[in-house]
Amino acid sequence: MKPDLRTALTLRPMVGDGAMATYLYQLGLPVGVSFEEFNLLKPDVIADVHRRYAAAGAEVIETNTYSAQYHKLSKYGLEKKTEKINAAGVTIARKAVGDTAYVVGSIGAVRGGKGKNVRTATVKRDFEEQIGALLGAGVDGLLLETFFDLEELSLALSVIRKKSDISVICQFAVEDAHRTSDGTPLPEAFRRLKGEGADIIGFNCRSGPNGILRAVESIPRDIGVPLSVFPNAGIPDYVDGQVVYSATPEYFASSAIRFADAGARLIGGCCGTTPEHIAAIAGALKTYSPQTGGAIATATPVAVEIAADPTVIAEPPVTGEPSIVDLVRERHTVIVELDPPRDLDITKFMAGAQALKEAKADALTMADNSLAVTRMSNMALAALLKERVGIRPLAHIACRDRNLIGTQTHMMGFDALGIDHVLAVTGDPAKFGDLPGSSSVYDLTSFEIIRMIKQLNEGVAFSGKPLKQKAKFIVGAAFNPNVKHLDKAVQRLERKIAAGADYVMTQPVYDPELIVRIADMTKHLSIPIFLGIFPLASGRNAEYLHNEVPGIQLSDEVRSRMAGLEGTAGRAEGVKIAEELLDVAMTHFNGIYLMTPFMAYEMTVSLTKYVRSRSAQLTSSN
């Protein structure tokens, strides 16, 4: 007879299951519906997912009840079926896996995102109803997952403890590796939950293995509570209308060992993970022995054809300043990316901008809430750069956050401020950022936003109406060459050029041979390319970028050179590798796009100076 779940979790690292909702999406089921209702409508589909995870090696199976609460089900008119949906979730899982795995009832936060203003009394009522249904159906334990705030998690735990002594797993979703979303230091939160009766505490969602490992490492071992980890399969990307994840099963296998060494006793997966990821975890843990000293879219809009109109359209003001495109056709030109701050302090950002100007960077580029994480407006910072630093700003424009109205308004504001260099990007899905309750708009694709911005240069609004004056935007297109079929990526880039792109900025490249291939396969293009170089800050940073961030692939040689390096040594080797890549890139491309890691602008200042020095050498040798 197997031990109860509480005992089993203290004996050895156990394997949890993977994602339900994102896996159903991968299997072709629609979004925008209640996946929990499938317990009633498609029980065979849910049972099949459970069986696949169990066959992959999962020892703990979660019920398909994460959002099966009155408040959340009411969105779909299902609130009166709350108890029935939860009970069915337990029955389906139990029949699917039998005694081969423990069945735990999945319970998500009622608050969070758009639900933050739900009254405490309502939250408590919803927890009582769901918990009662899951306990009545005979679960082996309860899993409180993806909670942002300590108080709500504590409330749910208290409801359970008033009803039962069943095993309880508590999991936070955190952006900061040191505190919960309500500002509570993680060690303090863990100690409190342990005192209130949690059997195992950990993290899930919001981050891939790298981010969750950082959070795990902030928990002192002396707290004395087993840890659980269910990371996402890296950062999601939005490709051709599909959400895809980049972290491989092999990466999850190696991460599982690191988690186990850090004290994790339940290791599974969250968004983007599949039975293949769980099989990799199970395989890695099968022969595990602790390491000595281990520490812990909507309809697609089309640009309006420009009709003849008698209204006089004035030409834009002439500044006489050469554009980035003008400069790069004459000499090596450097664009440096500097991330807008996530808080209200711009001191370090402005210091970095000043240092980069003094290093003779040609432009500073700022993302538009990259990775769907809220940052300061790049429009405001662009205006400050022009006014206080006197360097050209280049702002990214994401399709994610603004509808057609908002996008045109945004562009009109840029024009009024004299900010005329932009980069059009799709933008990472909002549900995976720090405000998961927000919506991803995607009224426009990256192709359409390029075409419609260029339409403003004709003095014509998105609606087709005249604007009395022409804008003068220089529009960039993003290009990811880190793909299996580079020829198809180039064809996609050709479509962006046909839409009106004036220049190209690539994702970072870490392979000299790939740089040469890119040059060869794009030599027929009519617009300049700025090749991306992202200096690595540490070995862990290298593995995170390679395994979790969409569009970035490191060569085996680079990963080997960075392995184990941290701090000053890591940054020094990262700069050295970047210089070697620049030696190759500068013989093929005049455009260089440097990205600053973790606001360590000293690294990109050094590389900017290197480009200037190397450019002088190449010029004199010719």
GIQUI-V512333 format. One line per field, one symbol per residue. phi: phi as a letter, one per 40 degrees, with the letter a starting at -180 (. if undefined). burial: # if it has 16 or more other ideal C-beta (glycine too) atoms within 10 Angstrom, else .. Layout:
phi: ???
burial: ???
This chain:
phi: .ccccdcdcccacbbccbcbccccccchcccgbcccccdccbcccccccdcccccchcbbbcccbdbcbdccccdbgbccbdccccccdcccccccbfccacbbccbcccchfccccccdccdccccccccccccccgccabbcbfccbcccccccccccccbabccbbbbcbbcccbacccgcdddccccccccchccabaaaggbcdccccccdcccccccgbcbbabcccgccbbbfgbcbbbccdccccccccccccchcbabbabdgcbdcccccccccccbcbdccgcbd.cdccbdcccccacccbcccdcbgcccdcccccbacbbbbcbcdccbccbdcdccccccccccgccabbbcbfcggccbcdcccccccccccbgbccbccbccccbcdccccddcccdcccgcbbbbcbcgcdccbccbcccbccfcbccccccccccccccgbcdchccbgaccbcbbcbcabccbcbcccccccccccccchccabbcccbbbdccdcccdccbccccbcbbccbbcccaccdccccccbcdgbbccdccccccdgcbfcccccccccccccccdccccbbccbbcbccffccdcccdcccccccccccccccc
burial: ....##.##...#############........#######..#.###.######.##################....#..###.##########.##...############..#..#....#############.#.############.######.##...#.############.###..#.#..######...###################.##...#.##############....#.#####.###.#####################.######.##..........#......#...................###.##...##########....#..##.######.#.############..##.##.#####...#.##############..##.##..##.#.##################.#.##################.##.#...##..#############...#..##..#..##.#############..##..##..#....#############################..##.##..#....##.###.###.##.###..#########...#.######.##..##.......
